[in-house]
Amino acid sequence: MARRRQLSPFNLAFLDIMFCGFGAVVLLVLLVNAQSVRSRKQQHEDLRAEVDRLEQEVKVGREYLGNLQSSLLESEDQTISIREQIARLEKEKTRLAAEMTSSREQSKARRQQVDTLAAALKKLEAEQKRLAEKPVIRGSRARRYEGEGHRQYLTGLKLGGHRVLILVDGSASMLDASVVGVLRLRNMAPALQKNAPKWQQVQKTVRWLVANLPPSSSVQIIVFNTRAVSAAGKKKNWLPVTETAAVDAMLARFRDMLPAGGTSLENAFRAAGALSPRPDNIVLLTDGLPTQGRNTPRRKLISGEQRVQFFEQAVRKIPAGVPINTILFPMEGDPLAAVLYWKLAVQSKGSFFTPTRDWP
C-alpha cells in the first residue's frame, strides 16, 4: 500500500499568499482600468463637445462668409451703378457747360441788338418830334372828333386802306401804367375801372382813329385779352365808316367793355386772319408784350423771355402783307415792348407811335 503524502503547512500558506497577492493585483488592475475608462470617456465627451463647438463655429463662419460674399456682390453692383451715374453726370456737366457758353454768346448778341434797336428808336422818336412840330395837313373825313387843345397833330400812323381793323388790348394791365395801380383798380367797382385814366385814353384814341379814317374805308373793332371779341356784336362784319348808326353802335358796345385777364396777342392776330375778307390795314392798341400764347400757360409767373416768345409766336399769325400800326401805351417793367413793336412796324411796313398822356 502506498504511503500517503502529507501536505506541508508552509506550502498552503505560500499558496494562500500567492492567491491573495494575485487577487490584489487583479483588483488593482480592475480599479486602474475602470479609472482609465472613465477618464477616456470624459475626454471623449470633452472632445465631442469641442468638435460640436468647432462645427458650430464653422457653420457660423460659412454663413458669415456667404453674407460677406453677398455684400461684396452688392457693393460691386453699387460701384458699377455709381460709376455709370458719374459718367452720366460728367456728360450732363459737359452739355450744360456748352449750353451756358452758347447762352452767354446769345445774350451778348441780344444786348447788342437791343442797343442797336434802342438807338434806332431814339432816332425815330426825334424824327417823330420834328414831324409833330409841322402844321397839320387835314384831309377828308367821314366823322368828326375834337381833342382837347386841338392835339390832332401828325402821328405818322397809316390810316388808309379799304378794310381797317382796330385791335384793342383789353387785358387788366390797360387800367393803369403801373403794376400797383393795376392791382388796385382791378379790385374796384366797374364804374371806377371804366373811368380809369389809361382806359379812358384808349377809348378816346379809338374814337379818334375811327374819326380819321377815309370815307371809303370800312372798319372793325376787336377787343382781346385771353380771347378776341368783336365790338360789332352779332354782325362781326366790316362796317363802312359812312354808316353812322352802325359805327356809333359799335363804339357804344366798345365803351361798355372793361379790361380784365391776361394778354394773348396770338388770339388777336388769329381773329384778324379769320375775317372775310381779310383786313388790309391793322391798328394795334396795346401796352406791352403778351402774357400768354394761344392757351393759358400752366405757370402763373411768366418771365421776360417767355413774353418775347409769345410775341414771336403771335407775329407768325399776322395775315400776310398786312401792315401793323402800333399805338403803345407803355407799361412799367416791360422795356423790350417798344423795341419789338417798332421792329414789327418796320418789318410789316407799318408805323409805331407812343402817345403823350393828354393825346388825342
Secondary structure, 3 states (H helix, E strand, C coil): CCCCCCCCHHHHHHHHHHHHHHHHHHHHHHHHHHHHHHHHHHHHHHHHHHHHHHHHHHHHHHHHHHHHHHHHHHHHHHHHHHHHHHHHHHHHHHHHHHHHHHHHHHHHHHHHHHHHHHHHHHHHHHHHHHHHCCCCCCCCCCCCCCCCCCCCCCCCCCCCCCEEEEEEECCHHHHCCCHHHHHHHCCCCHHHHHCCHHHHHHHHHHHHHHHCCCCCCEEEEEEECCCEEECCCCCCCCEECCCHHHHHHHHHHHHCCCCCCCCCHHHHHHHHHHCCCCCCEEEEEECCCCCCCCCCCCCCCCCHHHHHHHHHHHHCCCCCCCCEEEEECCCCCCCHHHHHHHHHHHHHCCEEECCCCCCC
